[in-house]
Amino acid sequence: MTNGPVLIDLEDAEAAKPELAPAVPDVIGTPQGAAMQQVAALAARRPSRLARWFWSLAVALTGFVVSLAAWDYITGLLARSPILGGIATVLIGLMIGVLVILAIRELAAFGRLKRLDQIQNDASEALTNSDLKAARSVISALNQLYKSREDTAWGRSELASRQPEVLDADGLIGLAETTLLAPLDDRAQREVEAAARQVATVTAIVPLALADLFTALTSNLRMIRRVAEIYGGRAGTLGSWRLTRSVLTHLVATGAVAVGDDLIGSVAGGGVLSKVSRRFGEGVVNGALTARVGVAAIEVCRPLPFHAARRPSVTSLVRRALTGLFGGN
């Protein structure tokens, strides 16, 4: 045992200087919008043929077993007590009636979405071929689509009063955009901004696992449904899911759900936020990707392609949505 301090000679005295130590690597990394990436992959993934057969047979078998059990129950109840059996029969009949009404509503929803798609295709062909007759047919279809909506009354009146003055397809389609669809475009963009703000806020603030994924999924489903309703394509449950899959499949196919440097640099200081807090950075990116989904939904649900009106900018939508949300950015 020694008395006093022990001195150890260092062969390289320079290694003991803290200022010469290598920099700590940046382990935070660039936010990638993991929640929106997972939502897009989940919605755009096509099930295998074997999985579709499995679920189809499972649903058919379950329906058959439930129907047979209900039949046996009703017949047995009628044999024991005609009054109770009659009440059960009426209740089951009412349930079947409700299911039929729901099925009709879903079919009507698919019909409305198909109608929007048809008008958009006809308008694109009229613009491509400069066909005035086809353009007038598109305008007639638009008036028929919105004839029962009070919020389009002024636009339809203005379009009807100025339509005789326009003698070319481009001008007529453009007039319909600026008079009839402009207010609807503004409402749709506000819906996109609200969804982007909600997704960004929950991702940045709520620390619970899967909370950002759940919020991104529900917010995007609600946003796409509301955008469809604004443009006259009110969708049911199955229609909303099919529309969501169509939008996200298109985004995945075009690579629009991938985070690029242009997105991070353009969104209200996203790079700075990612250095301060990874969750804030993720919130900004998830909000930006939600805005991309919203713009795609507008393009899909809008009855006319963007021609005279400008296509909404993802950057401007995100900046308006996140203004003041993260430290004044």
N, C-alpha and C positions, 0 to 999 in steps of 0.2 A: 504494500500500500504506500502510495506516494503522498507527500505533503505539498500543497500548492497546486496551481493550475498546470495543465499539461499542454504544451505547445506542439502543434503538428505543422511541419513545414509543407507548403503546397508547391508542387513542382511548377505549376503555371499560375502565377499570381493574378494574371488577367482574368481567369475564370471566376474569381471571387467578387468581381465588380458587378453589381446588379444592373447598372446601366448598359452593360455589354451583353446581357442575357437576351436570347432570341425572343421575339414577340410571341405572345400567346396566340395560337391560331383562332380564327373566328369560327366558333362552333355553332353559332346561331344560324347562319346561312340565310339564303333568300327565301321569304315565304312563298309557298307554292299553292296555297288555297286547297289544302288537303280535303276539307269537307266537300267543296264543290266538285273536286276531282272524283271523289267517291260517289257522290250523287249522280254525276254524269255517267260514270261507268256502270252504276247500278241500273239506271233507267235505260241506258242505251244497249245493255247486254241482251242479246237475243237468246232465249232458252233453247236448248237442244231439242231435236225432234222427239227423242225418247222422253224428255221431261214433259213436253207438251202432251204426248200420248198418256203418260202417267197421270197427269193432273186431270186430263179430260175423262179418263176412265174412273179416276177417284171421285170426281164430281158426279158422274153418271151413276156410279154404284151407290154413292151416298144418297143421291136423290131417289133412287129406286128403293133402297132399304127404308128410308124415311117415309116414302109414299105408302109402301106396303105395311109398315107399322101403323101409320095413321089409319089406313083402311081397316086393318084388323081391330084397332082400338075403337073406331066409330061403329063398326058392325057389332062388336061385342057390347058396347055401351047402349046401342039401340035395342039389343035383345034384352038387356037388363032393365033399362029405363028409357023409354021412347022420348021423354021430355029432355033429359040430359043429352041423349044422343042427337036429338034435333038441334039443341044449342051448340054442341060441338061441331055438327055439320055446318051450321050457319057461320060459325067462327072460322072454320077452315076455308069455307067458300069465300068469306071476306078476305082472308089472307091471300088466297089465290088471285082474287080480283086486284088486290094491291100489287102483287107481283107482276100481273099483266100490265097494269098501269105503269109501273116502273120500267118494264121492258119497252113499252111504247115510247116512254119519254127518252130512253136511251137511244132507240132507233131514230127518234126525231132529232136528238142532239147530233147523231152522226150525219143525218140529212142536212142540218144547218151548216156543219163544218164542210161537208162536201159542196154545199151551195157557195160558200165563200171561196173555196178553192176553184170552183168552176168560173165564177165571176173574175177572179184574178187571172186565170188562164186566158179567158176571152179578152180581157183588157190587154194582156201582154201580146196576144196575137194581133189585136187591132192596132197597137202601137207599132209592132214590127212591120205590118203590111200597110200602115197608114190608111186603114179602112174606116171611113167615116160612118158607114152604115153599121159596121160591127161596133164602133164606139158608141153610137146612139143606142144600140141594143144593150150595151153594158150599162149605160146611164139609166135606161129603163129598168134593168134588173136591180140597180142600186136603189132607185126610188121604190120599187116593190119591196125590197129588203127592209127599208127604213120607214115605210109609210105609216106604221103604227107607233113610232117613237117620237115623243114630243121634243126631245133634245136635238133632233135633226130637222125640226120644222123650218127654222130659218134657213138652214143650208139648202134644203130641198126647194124652198121658195126662191132663193137667190139663184140656184142652178137652173130652175125652170125659166126664170125671167131672162137670163143671159145666154141660155143655150142656143136660141135661134141666131145669135150674132156670131157664133163660132162655126166655121166651115171646114175644119180639119180635125183629124182624130187626135193629134197631139194636144191641140188646144182644148178640146172637149174633155179629154181625160184629165188634163191639168186643171181645168176649171172645177171639175168634180173633186179633185184633191183639195184645192184651196178653199172651197166653199163648204162642201159636205163632210170631208174627212178631217179637216184641220182641227176642229174641236175634239174629235175622237182621238186623234193623235196625241193631243195634249193630255187628255185623261189617261191614255195608255202609258205615256211616259211618266206621269206621276205615280202610277201603280208600280212601274219598274223601279223608280227612285225609292219608294217606300219599302219594297222588298229588299233592295240592296242595302238600305239603311238598317233594316232589322237584322239581316244576316251578319252584317259587319259588327253591329253592336253586341249581339249575343256571342259571336266568336271572340271578340276582344274582352268582354267583361265576365261572362259565365265560365267558370273553370271546370264545370262538370264534364266528365267523359261522355262523348257522343252527343252532347247538347248542341254543338255546332252542326253536326251531321243531321240531326233531327230537325233543327231550325232551317237549315238550308233546303232540306227535302220538302218540308211543309210550306215554307215561304215560296219556293219556286213553283210548286203545284198550285198554290193559291194565286200567285201572280199570273201564271199562264192561263188559268181559268178565268180570272178577271179580265185579262186582255181579250180573250175570246168573247166574253160577254159584251165588252165595250164595242167591239166591231160587229156584233150581231150573231156570233156563233156560240151562243150559250151551250155549254157542253155538260153532259151528265158525268157520273162517276167514271164509267168506262171510257167515255169520250175524252174526258180530261186526261186520263192516264195515257190514252193512245196519242193525244196531241202532245203531251209532255215527252213521250218517247220519240215522236217524230222530230221535235225541236232539238232534243239532246243528241239524238242519233246524227242529225245534220251537223251539230257542233263538233261532236267527236270525230266525224268523218273529215271535216275540214280543219281539224286541229285547233279550233277556236277555244277549247277549254284548257289549252296549254298556256302557262304563264310565260310571257316573253318580257324582255327588258323594256320594250316600249310601253307595256302596260304598267310596270312598276314605276317607271320614270314619269309617266303622265298622270298618275293618280295621286294628286295632293300630297306629295312628299312621302310616298310609300316606302322608299328606300330608307329615309330617316326613321320612320316608325319601326321598321324592321330591326334597326340597330338598337332602338330604345327598348322595345318589347316585341318579342316574337308573336305574341297573341294579337297585339295591335296590328302588326304587319299582316298576319293571317286574316284578320278582320277586313282590312282594306282589300286584300286580294280576293277573298270570298265575295265581298260586295261587288267588286269589279266583274267577277265571273258571273254573278247573278245578273248584273246589268247586261252582260253579253247574251245570256239566256233570254232576258226580256226583249232585247232588240230582235233576236231571232224569232221570238214568239210574235212580235208585232209584224214582222215580215211574213210570217206564215198565216196569221189570222186577218191581216188587212185585206179587204176585198180588192184593192187596187195596188199594183206594184208602185214603188217610189219612182216618180217620174219628174213632175214639176216640184214636188216637195222634197226636201232633203232627208236622207236617211238619218235617224237619230244617232248621235255620236256617243259611244260608250264612255269616252273620257268626260264629256260634259254632263252626262247623266250621273256618273259617279261623283263628280265634283259637287254637283248640286245636292246629291243625296248625303254626302259626308261632310258638307260645309259645317264647321263648328263642332263636329262630332268628336274628333281627335285633336284636341289642342289647337283649335282654330284653323286646321287645314281644310 
